[in-house]
């Protein structure tokens, strides 16, 4: 009789559920272990406080999710999620000026994080081979430095301890992952950690939208000024709501409270978002967070790695949320894990090969996130190879040229959209067609003000009349 194969995934958020979906295609059974008792619908939960802030799912990640869980995007659309075309459905003030609203094949999904989590979770559960243990946390790995054989579990309510054997354990427990401590307990070497921390803090409030459909409206900081970053994003989500998230880097953090939030929005590089919000009714209080540093653990670089173990999501690499790459990187990582297991099963060094593949997948998003953050004043950088920072500084001139051209040229803009949306690798910006377009220069004039449709101007006009 053929032995049944079993994987345990620690963490029931997007990263964990997508890992479970990828593994369920190749193994007999998958168990997801989650400390929270998961809600039965699109509701907030204690273990995901960042869900109250704006989240972006770029098209690179969305396409992978739909491949792992067919029909997920259609379910989100039916529930009110918006498909935002880059850049046609975006009114964006970038570091180099206003973005022209020409269309590309790339997009983002705009909805609340609880709706996204619930939809993915329900899709995973519909497959039948994934079991979710809520109200349960892992307290230790079973096995040794050569092979992980399962996990020790504890019920968070009753405290009952049980051992759960597995052919593969996947850590997707997020920023608070205990994996480094567990591996040290097995006698494995210290895991190298890299941190790029701009000190960015976030504050968010949800409003009743006075008009829909509506574009994403964003004002991003100009990192070249030498001043702290100051960002504002208005994201249209389900149920006729706008979620507005503001953020500021060290020395320019948004102040607490409703008045502080409103003043921070007014102080953006352009008053557009503030003008729109003047006609919108607030639905929630202001909520803040500071758990935002870029942090990467280099598990793939260890010279010893136990069979039967993998790690992905924020437990591996956590991003400054302003770039919206966390969920997309998690989706790509889950797909890489599934592909490796499909080729080699769960033994014979497959976990180590999978970990190296996952590490390669997150290289691009990591570079995108940290290459801008390091230029804000007071950014704290702790990386293994300081020469890497020097390389980023040398590449800054090219990156600025690309950004400045992309907002006014459809060819370069489409290439940047592909990279931003995690649909194309970072080196696609060096394609001969892109280089030729950069040499030619922008094909459209710079914009002195945002491009607004008549309907959008009407919302803005109503606000001004009310004043």
URBEL-V488617 format. One record per residue. PHI is phi as a letter, one per 20 degrees, with the letter a starting at -180 (999 if undefined). OMEGA is omega in whole degrees, 0 to 359 (* if undefined). Layout:
phi: {PHI	PHI}
omega: {OMEGA	OMEGA}
//
This chain:
phi: {999	f	f	f	e	b	c	d	d	e	o	d	e	g	g	f	f	f	f	f	f	f	f	f	f	c	d	f	b	c	d	e	d	c	f	f	e	f	f	e	a	f	d	f	c	f	f	c	f	f	f	e	d	f	c	d	d	f	f	g	f	f	f	f	f	f	f	f	c	g	n	f	f	f	f	f	f	f	e	o	f	d	e	e	f	e	d	f	d	c	d	c	e	e	f	d	p	f	e	f	e	e	e	c	e	e	b	c	d	d	a	f	f	g	f	f	g	f	f	f	f	f	f	f	f	f	f	n	d	d	d	d	d	e	m	c	c	e	d	a	e	e	p	b	f	e	b	e	d	q	c	e	d	c	f	f	e	e	m	f	d	c	d	c	f	b	f	b	d	d	e	c	e	n	g	e	g	e	f	g	f	f	f	f	f	e	n	e	f	f	e	f	c	c	c	c	d	e	m	f	c	c	b	c	b	d	c	f	f	f	b	b	f	b	f	f	d	b	c	d	f	e	f	e	f	n	d	g	f	b	c	c	c	d	d	f	c	f	m	m	c	d	d	d	d	d	b	b	e	g	n	c	f	f	f	f	n	f	f	f	f	f	f	f	f	f	e	f	f	b	e	g	f	f	f	f	f	f	d	d	e	f	d	c	f	e	c	c	b	c	e	c	f	f	b	c	d	e	f	f	e	f	f	c	b	f	f	n	b	b	b	b	m	f	f	d	b	d	d	g	f	f	e	m	d	f	f	f	f	f	f	f	f	f	f	f	f	f	f	f	f	f	e	c	m	d	c	m	n	f	f	f	f	f	f	f	f	f	g	f	f	e	g	f	g	f	f	f	f	e	f	e	g	f	e	e	f	m	f	e	c	c	c	f	c	f	f	f	f	f	f	f	f	f	e	g	f	f	f	f	f	f	f	f	f	f	f	c	b	f	f	f	g	f	f	f	f	f	f	g	e	m	e	b	f	g	f	f	f	e	f	g	f	f	f	f	f	f	f	f	n	g	e	c	f	f	e	e	b	f	e	c	f	g	f	f	f	f	f	f	f	f	f	f	f	f	f}
omega: {179	181	179	180	187	175	173	177	180	181	184	176	184	182	181	181	178	175	178	179	180	182	182	178	188	180	183	184	177	176	175	180	183	181	178	163	189	180	181	180	183	182	177	175	188	186	180	183	180	180	181	179	181	176	178	171	181	187	177	177	181	180	178	179	180	176	178	184	184	179	183	181	179	177	179	179	180	180	176	177	181	171	185	180	171	359	187	182	182	173	193	171	182	178	185	177	182	178	171	186	174	183	169	179	185	187	171	174	181	176	177	179	177	178	179	181	183	182	177	182	181	177	178	181	182	182	175	183	180	177	179	175	177	181	184	177	176	181	180	171	172	180	182	184	181	187	171	187	179	182	171	185	176	175	185	180	186	178	180	181	177	174	181	181	181	173	181	174	180	178	175	186	172	185	182	184	177	190	180	179	179	181	176	178	176	179	179	184	178	182	178	180	175	182	170	190	178	181	186	177	186	170	187	172	179	182	169	184	177	180	173	358	184	180	165	178	184	172	180	183	171	185	183	187	185	178	178	178	182	187	177	178	173	185	176	181	184	176	176	183	169	170	184	180	176	180	178	181	187	182	180	182	177	179	181	172	185	180	178	178	181	180	179	177	180	184	178	184	177	184	190	182	178	179	178	183	179	178	183	180	177	181	182	170	178	179	183	176	179	180	195	185	170	185	182	175	188	179	183	181	180	179	173	180	183	172	175	181	174	180	179	182	182	175	179	181	180	186	163	188	185	182	175	186	185	183	177	178	177	179	179	178	178	179	179	177	180	180	180	180	179	181	193	182	186	181	174	178	181	182	179	178	177	181	177	177	178	178	179	181	185	179	182	178	179	180	179	184	189	185	176	184	185	183	177	182	178	179	180	186	177	182	184	185	183	179	180	177	179	178	179	180	179	181	185	182	178	180	178	178	179	182	181	180	186	183	183	182	184	182	179	178	179	179	178	178	178	180	182	183	181	176	182	180	182	183	176	176	178	178	182	179	179	179	178	179	178	179	179	181	183	180	180	182	175	179	178	180	183	172	182	176	177	180	179	177	179	177	179	180	177	179	183	178	180	179	*}
//
